[in-house]
Amino acid sequence: MTYETLLVTNDNGILTITLNRPDSYNAVNEALTTELQAALHLAAADDVRCVVLTGAGKAFCSGQDLKDAPKSGSKRDLRDSLERRYNPIIRAIRDLPKPVIAAVNGVAAGAGLSLALAADIRIVSSAARFVEAFIAIALIPDSGATFFYPRMLGYSAAFEFATLNKPFTAEEAQRLGLANMVVHPKAFAETVRSVAATYANGPTQTYGFVKHLLQKGTTQSLEEMLALEADFQQRAGDSADYAEGVQAFIEKRSPVFRGR
């Protein structure tokens, strides 16, 4: 597929999707959401073991492109925009049974921040900033933001962030739980490659099980999680990767996982 707003590569099992509208700080237009949905479908392929989402130029994603108005000049249908364009992207990231890394190279604002928070892990350049942004135009946080904020920040901090439009530095984001790693810009690309390679060479199926269970664990009871763990542990134990892991341990060597 030819993309107008993305750069998409697959290198040794690492599918890198780069938002590629640098002149607008990778603001999201209709074409970008359409292409991003299509690119995320590629992640289901067996030769993809890990996904990296990042931005071209100085920004990760500045959110919805407010200049991308309906051609007719009519009022934007925000419900349609979310249900047709944004929500399928967030669901695709959360449902993908593989690790998704947000490599936040610069500002992440509005829906762009929601995109980063939907990922499983966030590696953030120390030059980046997190900006909620919605309230500045009298809109509510969307694209999953009201789901992610209270789980990561707690209610009070989430309310403050969502209503005061105060940017977070990368260091503040890490302290509050929005960022997993903060890296100097000069070390950023190599750090992302290293972490992505670790996931790409790991037990992909098991990562998917962990991702599923941790998401369930936020809403299910202890008894329900104990039952799910027993089920998924058996599935993991039936995998070729488990057999390889045990054999490698016995032979005192590094395992060579195939992701299944």
C-alpha positions as CSV (number, residue, x, y, z in Angstrom):
1,M,0.0,0.0,0.0
2,T,1.1,3.5,-0.8
3,Y,0.7,6.0,2.1
4,E,0.4,9.8,1.9
5,T,0.6,10.5,5.6
6,L,2.6,7.6,7.0
7,L,6.0,5.9,6.7
8,V,5.6,2.2,7.3
9,T,8.5,-0.3,7.5
10,N,9.0,-3.9,8.7
11,D,12.6,-4.5,9.9
12,N,13.3,-7.9,11.5
13,G,9.8,-8.2,12.9
14,I,9.5,-4.5,14.1
15,L,6.7,-2.8,12.3
16,T,7.5,1.0,12.5
17,I,4.6,3.3,11.7
18,T,5.7,6.9,11.5
19,L,3.1,9.7,11.3
20,N,4.4,11.8,8.5
21,R,2.9,15.2,8.4
22,P,5.9,17.1,9.9
23,D,4.9,20.5,8.6
24,S,1.7,20.3,10.7
25,Y,3.4,18.6,13.7
26,N,1.8,15.4,12.5
27,A,-1.7,16.7,13.1
28,V,-4.4,14.1,12.3
29,N,-6.5,14.6,9.2
30,E,-9.0,12.2,7.5
31,A,-6.3,10.6,5.4
32,L,-4.1,9.9,8.4
33,T,-6.7,8.1,10.4
34,T,-7.7,6.0,7.3
35,E,-4.1,5.0,6.6
36,L,-3.3,4.4,10.3
37,Q,-6.2,1.9,10.5
38,A,-4.9,0.1,7.4
39,A,-1.3,0.1,8.7
40,L,-2.4,-1.4,12.1
41,H,-4.0,-4.2,10.2
42,L,-0.6,-5.2,8.9
43,A,0.5,-5.8,12.5
44,A,-1.6,-9.0,12.5
45,A,0.8,-10.6,10.1
46,D,3.0,-13.5,11.5
47,D,6.2,-11.7,10.5
48,V,5.4,-8.7,12.8
49,R,6.5,-9.3,16.4
50,C,6.4,-5.7,17.7
51,V,4.9,-2.3,16.6
52,V,6.5,1.1,17.1
53,L,4.4,4.3,16.7
54,T,6.3,7.5,16.3
55,G,6.3,10.9,14.5
56,A,8.3,12.5,11.8
57,G,10.2,15.8,12.5
58,K,9.9,17.6,15.8
59,A,6.5,16.2,17.0
60,F,4.9,12.9,17.9
61,C,1.3,14.1,17.1
62,S,-0.4,17.4,17.8
63,G,-3.9,16.0,17.7
64,Q,-6.7,16.7,15.3
65,D,-5.9,19.0,12.4
66,L,-8.4,21.8,13.0
67,K,-7.9,23.0,9.5
68,D,-9.2,19.7,8.1
69,A,-12.7,21.0,8.0
70,P,-15.6,19.2,6.2
71,K,-15.4,20.1,2.5
72,S,-19.0,21.3,2.5
73,G,-18.3,23.8,5.1
74,S,-20.9,22.2,7.4
75,K,-20.4,21.7,11.1
76,R,-18.1,18.7,11.9
77,D,-19.9,15.6,13.2
78,L,-17.7,14.8,16.2
79,R,-19.5,11.6,17.0
80,D,-18.9,10.3,13.5
81,S,-15.3,11.4,13.6
82,L,-14.7,9.4,16.8
83,E,-16.7,6.3,15.9
84,R,-15.5,6.0,12.4
85,R,-11.9,7.4,12.6
86,Y,-10.4,7.5,16.0
87,N,-12.0,4.8,18.1
88,P,-11.1,1.9,15.7
89,I,-7.4,3.0,16.0
90,I,-7.5,2.9,19.8
91,R,-9.2,-0.5,19.8
92,A,-6.8,-1.9,17.2
93,I,-3.8,-0.9,19.4
94,R,-5.4,-2.3,22.6
95,D,-6.6,-5.5,21.0
96,L,-3.4,-6.3,19.1
97,P,-1.8,-9.4,20.9
98,K,1.7,-7.9,20.4
99,P,3.7,-5.2,22.1
100,V,3.0,-1.7,20.9
101,I,5.6,1.0,21.7
102,A,4.9,4.7,21.5
103,A,8.2,6.4,20.7
104,V,7.2,9.9,21.7
105,N,9.8,12.0,20.0
106,G,8.2,15.4,20.6
107,V,4.9,17.0,21.6
108,A,1.9,14.7,22.1
109,A,-1.3,16.6,22.3
110,G,-5.0,15.9,22.3
111,A,-5.8,12.8,20.3
112,G,-2.1,12.4,19.7
113,L,-1.6,12.0,23.4
114,S,-4.4,9.5,23.5
115,L,-2.7,7.5,20.7
116,A,0.5,7.4,22.8
117,L,-1.4,6.3,26.0
118,A,-3.1,3.5,24.1
119,A,0.3,1.9,23.5
120,D,1.7,-0.7,25.9
121,I,4.9,1.2,26.7
122,R,6.0,4.8,26.1
123,I,9.6,5.7,25.4
124,V,9.7,9.5,25.6
125,S,12.4,12.0,24.4
126,S,13.3,14.4,27.2
127,A,12.4,17.2,24.7
128,A,8.8,16.0,24.5
129,R,5.8,17.5,26.1
130,F,2.4,16.0,26.9
131,V,-0.5,18.4,26.4
132,E,-4.2,17.6,27.1
133,A,-5.4,20.4,24.7
134,F,-9.1,19.5,24.4
135,I,-10.3,21.9,27.0
136,A,-8.7,24.8,25.2
137,I,-11.4,24.5,22.5
138,A,-14.1,23.5,24.9
139,L,-14.1,19.8,24.1
140,I,-13.8,16.8,26.4
141,P,-10.8,14.4,26.3
142,D,-11.5,11.6,23.8
143,S,-10.0,8.7,21.9
144,G,-9.8,6.8,25.2
145,A,-8.3,9.6,27.2
146,T,-11.0,9.4,29.9
147,F,-10.2,5.7,30.2
148,F,-6.4,6.1,30.4
149,Y,-6.1,9.2,32.5
150,P,-7.7,8.0,35.8
151,R,-5.9,4.7,35.6
152,M,-2.5,6.2,35.1
153,L,-2.9,9.4,37.1
154,G,-5.6,8.8,39.6
155,Y,-8.8,10.8,39.6
156,S,-7.7,14.1,41.1
157,A,-4.6,14.5,38.9
158,A,-6.6,13.3,35.9
159,F,-9.2,16.0,36.5
160,E,-6.5,18.6,36.9
161,F,-4.7,17.6,33.7
162,A,-8.0,17.4,31.7
163,T,-9.4,20.7,32.8
164,L,-6.4,23.1,33.3
165,N,-4.6,22.4,30.0
166,K,-1.2,22.4,31.8
167,P,1.6,20.7,29.8
168,F,3.6,18.0,31.4
169,T,7.3,17.8,30.7
170,A,8.7,14.3,29.9
171,E,10.1,14.0,33.4
172,E,6.8,15.0,35.0
173,A,5.0,12.5,32.7
174,Q,7.4,9.7,33.9
175,R,6.9,10.7,37.6
176,L,3.1,10.5,37.2
177,G,3.2,7.2,35.3
178,L,2.5,8.4,31.8
179,A,6.0,7.6,30.5
180,N,8.0,4.4,31.0
181,M,11.3,5.8,30.0
182,V,12.7,9.3,29.4
183,V,15.7,9.4,27.1
184,H,18.0,12.2,25.9
185,P,17.2,13.1,22.2
186,K,20.7,11.9,21.1
187,A,20.0,8.4,22.6
188,F,16.3,8.3,21.7
189,A,16.4,6.4,18.4
190,E,18.9,3.8,19.6
191,T,16.9,3.2,22.8
192,V,13.7,2.7,20.8
193,R,15.5,0.2,18.5
194,S,16.9,-1.7,21.5
195,V,13.6,-2.0,23.3
196,A,11.7,-2.9,20.1
197,A,14.3,-5.6,19.3
198,T,14.0,-7.1,22.7
199,Y,10.2,-7.5,22.2
200,A,10.6,-8.6,18.6
201,N,12.9,-11.4,19.7
202,G,10.8,-12.4,22.7
203,P,7.9,-14.8,23.1
204,T,5.3,-12.8,21.2
205,Q,2.3,-15.0,21.9
206,T,3.0,-14.8,25.6
207,Y,3.3,-11.0,25.4
208,G,-0.2,-11.0,23.9
209,F,-1.5,-13.2,26.8
210,V,0.1,-10.8,29.3
211,K,-1.4,-7.8,27.5
212,H,-4.9,-9.3,27.5
213,L,-4.7,-10.4,31.2
214,L,-3.4,-7.0,32.5
215,Q,-6.3,-5.2,30.7
216,K,-8.8,-7.7,32.2
217,G,-7.2,-7.2,35.6
218,T,-8.3,-3.6,35.9
219,T,-12.0,-4.6,36.0
220,Q,-12.2,-8.3,37.0
221,S,-12.3,-9.8,40.5
222,L,-9.4,-11.8,42.0
223,E,-11.3,-15.1,41.5
224,E,-12.0,-14.3,37.8
225,M,-8.3,-13.4,37.3
226,L,-7.1,-16.6,39.0
227,A,-9.3,-18.6,36.6
228,L,-8.0,-16.7,33.6
229,E,-4.4,-17.1,34.7
230,A,-4.9,-20.9,34.9
231,D,-6.4,-20.9,31.4
232,F,-3.7,-18.7,29.8
233,Q,-0.9,-20.3,31.6
234,Q,-1.9,-23.6,30.1
235,R,-2.0,-22.0,26.7
236,A,1.5,-20.6,27.2
237,G,2.7,-23.9,28.5
238,D,1.5,-25.6,25.3
239,S,3.6,-23.2,23.1
240,A,6.8,-24.0,21.2
241,D,8.4,-21.0,22.9
242,Y,7.8,-22.5,26.3
243,A,9.5,-25.7,25.2
244,E,12.4,-23.7,23.8
245,G,12.7,-21.6,27.0
246,V,12.9,-24.7,29.2
247,Q,15.4,-26.4,26.9
248,A,17.6,-23.2,26.7
249,F,17.6,-23.0,30.5
250,I,18.7,-26.6,30.8
251,E,21.4,-26.1,28.1
252,K,22.5,-22.8,29.7
253,R,22.0,-20.7,26.5
254,S,19.8,-17.9,25.4
255,P,16.5,-19.0,24.0
256,V,15.5,-18.4,20.4
257,F,11.8,-17.6,20.5
258,R,9.7,-17.9,17.4
259,G,6.7,-16.0,18.8
260,R,4.4,-19.0,19.0
